[in-house]
């Protein structure tokens, strides 16, 4: 079993996501009109049947919010697990 790795390196995050068919996304708002602020995620559309709840965004948008919220990516190098966490 491999250990999770924590990173804030944008190039490393993009390379890891793309290697595992991930795209930058937000979970669409859950309020009545769907306009609520989305939760940042790396989404795997080829592996998920729940694609309707995700909205793909650009890497620039992703990293702007990533930096604004001082996040880091905790991930399994083999692509089994990922989670956005606080850097601290």
N, C-alpha and C positions, 0 to 999 in steps of 0.2 A: 504494500500500500504506500503510495507516495504522500508526501506532506504538502500542505497548502503553502503557497508563497504569497507574500503581501508586496504589492508594488504600486507606485504612483507614476511610473515612467510611461508616458503617453505612447511612445513607439512600441514598447513591450506589450502594453494592453491591447493596442490595435492588432499587433501581430498574433497574440494569443487568441483573440476573439475571431479574427479572420481564419486562422488555422482550423478553428472548430466550427466554422460557418455561423459565427455570431455577428450581430449587427447592433449598433447603438440604438437605443429605443427608450421610450417612456411608456409607462402604463397609462392608458387613457383615464381621464377623470371619472370618478364614480358617482358624482352628484347627478341630479335629474337631467341637466342639460349637457352633461359630459364635458363641461368647461373647466373642471377642477384641475389643479396643478398635477401633472403626471409625476410618477416616481421613476427615477432614472434606473435603467437596467441594461444589461447586455442580453439580447434576445436571440434565440436560436430557432428561427422560423421553420427550418427543415426538420426539427426535432419536436416541435410543439403543435398541438392541435388547437391551441388557444390564441391564434394569431389575431383575432378580432380585438383583443384588449390591448394590443401593443401598437404604438405608432413609431415607425422608424424615423430617426433624426440623423443629422450629419455628425461626423466625428467632432467638428468644431463646436457644435451645440452641446454635444455630450461632454467634451472636456471643459467647456466654459462652466457648466453646472457642476462638474466634477471638482474643479478647482474652487469655485465659489463656496461649495459645501465642505471643502477640505476632506475629500474622500480618498480611499485607497481601494484597490481591487485585491481581494483575497481569493486565490484561485488554485486549483489543482492543475499542475502542468499537463496532465493527460486529458483535460477538458471535461472531467466528471462533475466538478463543483466550481461555482463562483459566487461571490457575494461582494457588494459594495459596502465598505465599512468606514467608520471614522478613522482618520489617520492616527489619532492619538492612542 
